[in-house]
Structure formats: structure tokens, C-alpha cells
Amino acid sequence: ERERERERGVRMFLGTVGRRGGYYGRRMGNRRRVGGVRVGDKWKHTGAASVEGTASRREKVPLGAGYRRAGKTGWSVGMVGVGTSRLSRIDSTCRQTVADALQAGCNVLHSSGNFQNGEAQSVLGEVLGETLENGDIRREEVVLVSQGGTFQGGELECLKDKLEDVRRDWQEGDDHRKNDLIIEVNPTLWCSFSPALLRQQLERSLEDLGVETLDVFLLEYPELLLSRGPNVLSSPPSSPDSLSTSSPPHHTQDRRAQVRDHLRQSFSYLESEVQRGRLQYYGVVSDTLGFPPTHAGHTHLGELLRLAEEASSSDECHFGAVLYPCNLLEGSTVTDSTQRWEGEGSQGPAMLPASEWARRADLFRLTSRSLDA
């Protein structure tokens, strides 16, 4: 299993994930292709989620009455989406579940290259491709969400193998590369929003899903950058025994300043992908939006949005989405006033729950672990 993870990680790092076969890597015979282009020996679907496309989907499906506007994106999205953290090729019911959800009107599909060591995203791409090929749904009607920034399993093994090359590039790079961070959260989890690494993960998502444009790309858990683990670009990784798997946050102001610069650089890169046409919007996944502001690992939405606006080279900032846990046991994002609001409609600084803050900021709000409780 370790060798299989390493092999897949190496393919991702070298940008050759698509050559492993699967739905987009094999010949498609004489099947009808809808809205796509050939890239090498693979077929990729063109287009992206649109206001008009998602609105038309709402009118066609049983769940149409349950659609809502997805913040500043303007998309019409079902209140129930499809998460794929447990999507597997082994269980045949997984594929049918996704297909049935699409037919019923669930038009938000969320995945990650980390889910099931990348298998989940590949399976999702296969099911989506079959549905698009059959003409049951158009690309413009579906919102595709993926995420990156953390490294586990095969991706982590590959990054460790290439660490010396990455470190040398960092040391010899220009000034903006000096803001790069690769934080060892624990021996099995690293976190980095370095543009070079995010580019690989974004391209992997596009490859796995078989599309030319991703609708939303989320940075995974920015709070991990504040963990007490070392920046492995400038320090050697810790031994397995020296770093807890639940490391407390790093409290130094120097680390916080580094994280702000790192995020600003990451947002600038994601804005460039929007201009390039490979991405529509970006945002963050965070488990600590509902933590008290005094908590060292608290994620402040206002600061993230400000950094994104500073990074944007145009009048429009494309920081447009946020994902957080919300269920019967994890409800602080709805019930606890932890986010400082100073925007429109405020007579002065006010504290709001994270969900309400995001609503006022017109962000596309997604929740995870909704049924875990």
C-alpha cells in the first residue's frame, strides 16, 4: 500500500496523473462528446458553472424549490450537495449514489485530491463525465469544488522525496518566493499554500475531474500554518517522536506575520488562475472559524478577505467561498459570535457568528460533516 501511495504521489508531482488510465485516459470509441476538447489523448469538458446554467437546472429537477443563491457567484445551488470524502471504486453503490444525486438536482460536487488518496476525485470525474456524455446534465449546470494545501499519503511521500529540490528552488528564488512556507503539522500531515505546490494540486483536480475550469478551489485549514511544527524549507523535518499529532498553535508574532505574507502570495496566485480561465472563485476550509477570537488558532474571515483584496490586481476580488463544519455537535459557526464585522450595515465593530458574517460578506457558504453527529 505504501508503494502504491508513493507511485501515485510521484505521478502527481510530475504532472502525469492523467496517464494512469481511467475514464479520461482510455479511448472512448464512438461515444458522443458534448462540450469538450481533446487535450493530448484525453477528453476534457469545456465550460464552467454559470448563473444562467444553474438557474436552468433549478427549473428541471425535483429539488429545484430547495435551491438558493450562492453568494457573490450568483449561481443557483441545491441546499444539499455531494461530498466525496468516502467515495470509493471498491463500493459500486458509490457511483450510483452520485449519479442519482445529480439526477435529483444536487448540483454542488465537492472533492479533493486527498480524499481516499485521490481515488475519490477520480471516481467523481468518471461519474460526472458519463453524465455529461449522456446529455443528462450540462457542465454549466454543475458547481465543482475542490481543495488543496495539505499533503498526506502519496502526496506527502512524493513531497518528502523532492524536498531537497524544492528547498534549493526556494533558496535560489526571487524575493516573493521567500514568503513560501511548508509547515510540518505532524509526521503524516504537512501544510503549504506555496503557488508551485497549489498549481500541481489544481492541475491534478482539473485532470481527475476531466474539465478545463474548476468553479471553486479552497485552501485547506489555514490554521494549520500556525501549528508549532517547523517550516521544513528552512529547518529539517522533526523526528516522528518529537512532534505530537495534535500540536498546539504557534504563538509567535513572527510566525503570524509569515502566514499573512504567505496567504497574500497564495491569493495572488489564485487570482492569476482566475485570469487564466482555469478557476472561477477561491476560498478557504477551516475548522476554527467558530473558535473564540482569543484562541491562538482562530481563523478570522475579515483578515483573509482583506489579504485577498490586497492580492487582487483588478477591481474584483474572487475570494468567494468558505467551508466549515456544522452539525448538532459542531454548531459554533452558527451560534457563537466569533467574527468581527465592520462592513456595511454596522454602526461600529460588531461580533457575529461565522455563518452570518459570511452571509453579509456575500460568500458562498458550504458546510461539512453535516451528518456526522
Secondary structure, 3 states (H helix, E strand, C coil): CHHHHHHHHHHHHCCCHHHHCCCCCCCCCCCCCCCEEEECCEEEECCCCCHHHHHHHHHHCHHHHHEEECHHHCCEEECCCEECCCCCCCCHHHHHHHHHHHHHCCCEEECCCCHHHHHHHHHHHHHHHHHHHCCCCCHHHCEEEEEECEECHHHHHHHHHCHHHHHHHHHHCCHHHHHCCCEEEECCEEECCCHHHHHHHHHHHHHHHCECCEEEEEEECHHHHHECCCECCCCCCCCCCCCCCCCCECCCHHHHHHHHHHHHHHHHHHHHHHHHCCEEEEEEECCCCCCCCCCCCCCCHHHHHHHHHHHCCCCCCCEEEEEEECCCCCCHHHHCEEEEECCCCCCCCEEEEHHHHHHHCCCEEEEECCCCC
